[in-house]
Amino acid sequence: MLLAVIAALAVYLAIGAASCFLGPAARWLRRALRQFVRDESPSVYWLEESVDEGGSQTSDKNSAPLPWRKWFFTALLTAIILIAWPLLLVATFRSENAHSSGKADWEPPTEPSRRAAAYIARAAEEPTKRMSIEEFRSIGDGLSASDAYHIREAMEKQGHQVLLATMGDGQLIPVTFAVARNLGQLITLTPDGEGGWEFETSPESWDNLGGCSGRAHIEDGVVVSVFITNMN
């Protein structure tokens, strides 16, 4: 990306420099040629001079811009281009560094910390259990977000589940950690009449603009996945 920006700015600088110097140089060469023709062949030069309605010839001396003004603006434009080009390069480089560092901050470390590793080892020694949503939310309390992520991932592989679903009879049904992360609240399951299941969150969640509903997939009495079709 940085190389592409440098190449584009280099082309921009070349075009700007050419515009600054080629134009004035071409006008100067034209005036020099006309002066040469005027000096060498005055009988031919008058054919190139434009004549106004009054019959008077236009004066090249009066129509040409003042030399000092021409070179002043040329030098000013060149200076602006030469100064703006490095500034744009520095700004682009700093922006890419900030983007890279920001992306690195969002990506969790590939390995858990020592405290998180000890937490995972203790959880592995205990039998798998079906925890409440409050216990699930408290996993990794006091640790960083990346450590909590690694702990939940390890506990999910160990087979821990969350009691987060019900069929309306008050009995809680376990869901996987992935479903618990996705929903984060209690759901009610109902059969769809085609052998599948539908779910919906509580009426209070809809009143609080946090409700959702959709389809659920159950295997061996555990909700293993959900597909949200409606939410507010």
C-alpha positions, 0 to 999 in steps of 0.5 A: 500500500505504501509503495503504491502511494509513493509511486502515485505521489512520484507521478504527481510530482513529475506532472507538477514539475513538468507543468511548472517548467515546460509551459514557461519554457515553451512560451519562451521558445515561441517568443524567441523563434518569433523574435528570430523570424522578425529579425531575419525576415521582417517581410514574412513576420508581419503575416503572423501578427494578428491585426485588430479591426482598427488596423493596428498590430498587437504588441507581443511585448505588451501582451506577454506577462511580466517575467518576474511574475511568471517565475514567481508563481512557477517557483511558488507552485514548485515549492508547494509540490516539493513540500507537500509530497514529503508531508503526504508520505509521512502522514501515510506512513503514520496512518498505516502504523496506527492502523497496524497497531490498532489491529494488533490491539484487537487481536487476542494473544495466541497463548493465554497468560500464566494466570489464565493457563492455571485457571484452565488447568483447574477447570480441566481437573474438575468434572464437566458441569452445566453452569448458570448464565451468571457463572458463565458471565463470571468466567475470567473475572479479574483477568483480561478480555483475551484471557477470558476468551481463552478460558471460555474456549478451553472450557467449551472444548472440555464439554462445559455447558450453560443452562440457558434454554427452556421449553416453557415448563420451567426445566432448563436445557443446556446450550453450548458456550457458542450459543451462550456467547451469541445470545447471552439471555434465556430463550424459550424453545417451541417445536415448529411442527416440522421436526425442528425447533424455534426459539424466542427470548423473553417479552422483557427483552423485546421491551428493552430492545434486546429481543431476538427469535429464530431457529434452534438445532438440538442434539442429544438434549443440548442446543448446539446452534441457533439461527437468528431470523428476527431481532430488535 
